[in-house]
Structures are given as structure tokens and as C-alpha cells.
Amino acid sequence: MQRRDVVRLGAGLTAAGTVLGTAGTVLGTAGTAHAETETATDARSAARAIKRIWDRQTENAGGTWQGTVTLVDGDTLVTAVDQASTSVQTAASMNKLGIALAVLDKIDRGELALDDRITLTPEIILTGSGFYFHQTAYGDEITVANVLVAMLLVSDNTSVRLCGLVCPPAEINETLAAKGFTDTRVEPNPANPNRMWLGDTTTAESADMLLRLARGELLSASSTRFLLGVLSGLSGYHDGFRREMSSAERSRIAMKYGADDANRNESGVVFGTDGAPVLVYSFMSQFEDHWDDYGATHPAVQAHARMGRKFLDLADAAGLGGTTALFDPQDHGTGTSGL
């Protein structure tokens, strides 16, 4: 999932990150020895268990971590992890969420439409992640919807440039600011007003963005369903949080991954079977090594996978659930009849 064609090279460790294992425990102090099998009966016991798992997994992985994990218990939000959550870090492809938010907000304002067309020219192609660059022949007239699906489902790098043609980086940043995000920004390319680097974010703002999306607070109902449907698609990224899950469980999680050089990031929102959000998470980490491992064997990604399985089980055991359900987690095509 290499991002170097979009994100500026040379992203390194930042002193602002909290080094593994140093953050205080939320909702109680973690003990020194706990069984790997954690249990929960309510939101607070789930939060304590999640914090213990976070501490173990991030310590085992190494690196420098920032994290936000919040449980949704009706109208109440319960903090499980809050580690260096306001530390501004390289977002990598996780900021494609913010780009999509701005494009869909423009659609909601009536200034753009999902079926508007963009020409895919050879000059706009970027390699790295995605699929447009594999075509080798271009000239397609593709819809804005097509571009957004490519950007969110398979993290296509070319799609960032295509989005910039209909929603320039300055407008993206204005939209993010108007919606209350102060640290999540793309970085405009001074040589071209329609191009950008993916910029920065924090785990606090990434988690907040997903939670507010799930609650219908940032976009129209139709745009919200579109965005969450793509982010939870079963053809998307599964190396991290969703790795050790069934297809039905994976469809309950809308997420976005980002990686470049030292950085391995992932943010997502977990839904109950009724479509209401039950947990939101955002992980960011920086490593001095493993830069060229963009696969499932990277220590951070392995930690994401272990935490994902355990966090989902704890949320389900605790009987969590929000009060807003805009999303059908089972609304994915099943079967292959007729192919």
C-alpha cells in the first residue's frame, strides 16, 4: 500500500508522539498481568479491557504511537484510549477521508454531482496504490462516483489528483475548517492549484470525523450512506483491524488505512448489527525501521489486526450501541450467481 507518489517523502519520527507504554490508563489503572482473553459486561469494563490490550499490543510492536478509541453507549461516549491524540502527524492516505468529505459536501450543496464526468488523461496518472495506473491506456470519461470509490476502497493515488480537478485543495481545507477540524489539512502544491500532498491529521480528529459521519452530522443522509458503504466494502483493505474477521463482521467496519515511509495509520468506525455506531478508533504510528514493508507483516499492522479482533468482541459483549442508525452493515452484494 505504498503512498510515496502522493505523500511527501522523508516523513520521519516526531517528538510530539507519545512513546509506547507511557500514557496513563483511562478509566482505571492497568494491572501488570492480565489474561489474553478479556471480557466485558458494559461500556466501562470494555474500555478498561481495550486499554490493557492497547498497551500490550503497542508495546510489543515497538515504534511511537498515537491513539484514540471511543465506545458509544447510547448517547454517552466512553474513552478507552487517549494517547497523544492531538499530536499532529503525517496522515498518508488516511486523509483521503477528508478529501472525500469535501467532495461530498460540495455535492450536497448542489455544486457537483456523483455522475459528473472527469477525463482520465495519461498526464494525471500516479503509480503506487490503486488501479488506474495499471490500465496503460487512457481517455476514459469517469464519474465522480467512480473516482471516490477508487480513492476510498483501494486508496487509488491518481484519484486524489482527479478530486483536485473538481474540488481543489484550498476548497478542501476550507470545508474541513468549516466543519470544525483544525489540524486535519491537505497540503496544496504551490506549482499547481489543483494538486496536493495528503498532509496531516491527529487521531482525535480522524476518530471524530468518522463518529460524526456515522451520526449523520457532517453530510446528507445519502452522501453519508454512500461514503460509509464504500469504506466498509468487502473488496477493500483487510490487512489491519478487519483481518481476523468474517465477511459479515468486516462489513460492520468502515475504515481507511494510510501508510508512507515511517507511518502506519488506520481509522475506522464499528457498527452494531443494527447499523448504529458502537466504537470508533484511530491508530497512528511511526517506526525507524520496516519502511519498505507495506504488507500484513509490518509490526504495526499486526498489532492493528490483533486489536481489531479483540475490540470487536469486547464491543459486542458489552452490548454497546448508539442511537443513530444510518447504515446497513449487511448492504453488500452477496453471491456470484449470473457471473
N, C-alpha and C positions, 0 to 999 in steps of 0.2 A: 504493500500500500504506500509506495513511495510518493512524496509530495514535493520533491525538490524543484520541479518546474514551476510551481506556483509560490511556494513559501521561500522567503529569502534565505540563502544559505548561511551557515555559520551560527545557527541557534545553539546556544550553549547553556550551561547551568547558570541560574540566577540566585543571587544570595538571598533574595526575598523568600524563597521556598523554605518550608519547614522540613528539616531533615528527619528521616524516618524515626518514628517512635518517640518523638519529643513532645508531641501535642498532648494536652490534658484530655482526660476522658470526659465525654459528655454524658450526663445522666448517670453518674456513678463512676467509681474508680475500678478499672480493670484489674483483676487479680493476676497473679503470676502464673497460674496453671489452670487451664480450662480444657475440658474435653473438646475434641474437634466437632462433635455433634452438639450444636447449640439448639435450644428450644425457646419458644416464646408463647406467652398467653395473651399479651396485649401490646400496645404500641411501645410502651416504655421498656418492657423486658426485651422486645425485639430490638430496640435502639441500643440497649446495653450490649446485647449479643453481637450486633453488627459492628459496634465499635471495637469489641475484642477481636473479631475476625479481621477488621481493617488493620489493626495494629500488628497482628501476626503476619498477615499476607504482605503488607508493605515492608515490614522489617525483613522478611525472608527474601523479597525481591531485590532489595537494595535501592539505590537511587534517592532522589529527592522528590517528595510527593506533596501535592495539594489535593484536598478532597472535600466534597460536600455530599452528604447522604441525609435525606429528609423523608420521614414517614408521614403519610396522610391518614389521619384518624378522624373521619368526619370533617368538620370544619377546623380541626386542630392540626397544626404542623408540629411534629416531634423531631428534634435534631438528633441524629445518630452520630454523624461525623461532621466536624467543622475544623479542618486542619489547613491553615494558611489559605483559607478560601477566598480572600480578597487579594492575594498575591497575583499580580498581572504577569501572565506567561504567554509564550508563543502558542497560538491556538491551533496552528496547522489546519487540517481540513475540518476540524470541529466548527470553525467559523463559517462553513458553508451553510450552517443553520441560520446564522444572521443574514446572510445574503438571500436565502430563500424567504425568510421572514419579510425582508424589504420588498422583494419582487411580488410576493403575495399581497402585501399591504397595498402596493400600487394597483394590483388587480382589484382589490376590494374598493379602492377609490374610483374605479372606473376608468383609469388612465392606461390600462393594459388588459389583455385577456389571455387566458390559457391557450387559446387557439390562434393567437397572433403568430406570425411566421418570422423565422430568422434564417438567413442563409449560412450554411456551414461551408466556409471557404478554406482552402489549404493554408492561408496565412494565419489563421486563428488557432490552428491545431497545437495542442500541447501534449507531450507524452507524460509518462508517469502512471497515475492511476486512471481508470476509466476505460472507455471502449472506442470513442470517436477516432482516436489516432490509429486504431487497427484497420480502419476502412481502407486507407491508402488512396481512395478515390472520393472526391467531394463534390459539392454543389447542391447538396440536399437542402430543401426548404423544410425546416423542422419547427415544430410548435414550441412555445414557451413551456408548455406542459412536459414535452419530451426532454427539454433541457433541464428542468427541475428534477425530473425523475432520474436522469443520468447523474446529476450532481449529488443527490441525496442517497440514492440506492447504491451506486457503485463508486461514488466520490470522484466522478469524472473531472479532470482538471480543465479540459477545454471548456466545459460548461460554465466555469467561473468567468471566462472571457465573454462567452455568449450572454451571460446575465448582465455583464457590464455594458453591453450594447443597448439593453432596454432599461437598465437601472444602474447608472454609473456609481462608482464608489462614494463620491461625495453625497449622493442621494441615499445610499445605503447607510452611511454614518449618520445622516440627518434623521432617518427613520429610527435607527437604534437609539439615538439620543431622545427623540420624542417619546419613545416607549419606556424611557427611564433607565436605559443601560448607559453607564458612564465609562466602563472600561473595555467593553466589547466593541472593537473597531476593526475594519479592514484598513489596509494601508494603501492609499492611492499612489499610482505610478505617475510621477511628475511628467514623464515623457509622453503619456497618453491618458487623457481624462476618462477613458472607458476601461482602463485596466488597473489591476490592483494586486497587491500581495494580501495574504489572508489575515495578517495582523495578529492581534492579541485578544485575550479574554481572561476571565477568572472562573474558578469552579462555582463560586457563588452565583455569578451572573448566568453562566451556562445552565445551571440547575434551575434557577429562577425562570429563565426563558422557557424551558420545557414544561415546568409546572404551570406557568401562566397560559401556555399554549393548550395544555391538557384541560385547563379550566375554561377555555374559550375566552380569555381575557385579552388576547393580542390580535386575533384575526376573526373574520366572519366564520360562521359555523361551517360553510362549505370549504373555505380555504383551510380551516383547522383540520377537517376530516381528510382533505387531500394530503396535507403535509404529514400528519400522523400515519396515514395509510402507507405512504412511501417509506417513511422512517422505520416502520415495523415490517416491511416487506421481507418475505422469506428468501428472496434472491439476494439479499444484502449481506452485510458483514457479520460473520459468526465466530471469528477467532477469539473474541473477548468475552464480555458479560454473558452473551447468549450461547456460548459454546456447548456447555453441558446441559442442554435443554431439548425437550421435544419440539416438534414444529408448532404444536398448539401453544406451548409456553413461549416460544420465540415470538409468536405473533402478538403476544401481550406486551412486548417491549419495543418502544420507538426510540431509536438511538442513532448517534453519529460518532464515528471514530475519526481521529486525526493523528498523523504521525509524520515527523520530519526530523532527520538527524537525531538529536538527543531526546526528542519529545515523543511521548506516547500518551495520548489523551482519549477519553471516551466519556460521553454523557448520554443519559437516557432517562426515560420515564417508564415505570412499570405500571400496567393497568390490571385491575381485577377482571374476572371473567365477565363482569357487567359493564366494562368499559370505563369505569371511574379510576382515576389515578390512585395508586396506593404507596408508591415510593418513587423518589427522584434521586438520581445520582450524577455526580460529575467527578471524574478522576483525571488528574494531570500529573505527569512525572517527567523528570529529566535524568538522563543517565550519561556517565562519562564513557561508557562502552556500549556495545551492541547496536551501534548506529545503523549498521547495514542489515540488521535483522528486522524486516518488516512483516514477519510472519507470526504464527501462533507460538513459536518457541521463545520469543522475547520475554524476559522475566516479568516485565510489567503486564504484558498481555496474558501471561499465565496467571498472574495474580488477579487480573480482571475476571478471568474465567472462573477461578475458584470462588471469588467473592460473589459473582453473579448467581451461581447455583445456590449458595447459602443464603444470600439476601432474599432471593425469591421465595425459598422455603420458609424463611422466618416471616416474611410479609404475609404469606398465605396462612401460616399457623396462627398468627396474631389476629386474623380476621379483619385486616385493615380495609379501608375503602373511603373514597371521597364522596362528595355529594353531587358532583357534576359528571355526567357520562355523555360525552360527545362522540365516542369512538367505539366501534365494534371490533374487538380484538380477533374475532373469527372471520372478518370480512376479507378473506383472501381466497383466491380461486383454489379449488381442490380437485385432484384427479387430473388425468390426461386423456380422457375419452375424446375421441374425434381427431386426435393429432395424426 
